[in-house]
Amino acid sequence: YAWWRRRGTLISRLYLYAAPILIVLLMRFEFGRVLTVAGWAALALALYWFGLRRRDLDFRIQSYAVALLCFWRSWTTNFYVPDSFAGVPGRIAIAAFVVLALYAAQFLAPRESRGRGPGGPPHVDPWIDRHARTLFSVLATALVAILLYYEVRGGAVTVAWGIQASCLMAAGFGARDRILRLSGLLLFLVCILKLFLYDLRYLDTISRIFSFIVLGAVMVAVSWVYTR
């Protein structure tokens, strides 16, 4: 209310940033150690949607900051909690919600820096908005990869990352999204480097054979789809 009454002044922006800070802190105390990051993810998505609707850069900046906070909180806290929900480990259930919220924000983001605002004339977004899709996508993809690293053991990590990369490629083709396709290709590169720099040295023979065969088959399938 104070922001709305004093719009156009410097003090109004202070009110505007004070509100989400208080919401973030309130969620931390009310939602508890496990569910806090889920509330933050929903808040980041809501702030970004509202910022797009109002064509307000401040709301979008707040969503970027909260999204980064979600990534940090998930990695440093939620991936280590032993809680479960209806038999599903809490770290997996909450991470799935956070990842979905980040991908949803990615698909809300305009594909081009120059576009037509909701109900308004064409405009040019600032530098930070031009990379919003990349930010949300990379955070979500990285969270899934890190979670797989903690949940899957041994040589199966490379296979799991290969499957994730193929899913990113499939989603990128289906949604015609270049960022998802590039993320999949980059993850395939990480898998190849891990195979030759780590798996060949430290894994047993069966695990090495399994990793090479499965990842090779997945990459051949993806390359065939890519050429088609």
Secondary structure, DSSP 8 states (H G I E B T S, - for coil): -HHHHTTTSHHHHHHHHHHHHHHHHHHHHHHHHHHHHHHHHHHHHHHHHHHHHHT-HHHHHHHHHHHHHHHHHHHHTGGG---EETTEEHHHHHHHHHHHHHHHHHHHS-SSSEEE-TTS-EEE--HHHHTHHHHHHHHHHHHHHHHHHHHS-TTHHHHHHHHHHHHHHHHHHHHT-HHHHHHHHHHHHHHHHHIIIIIHHHS-HHHHHHHHHHHHHHHHHHHHHHH-
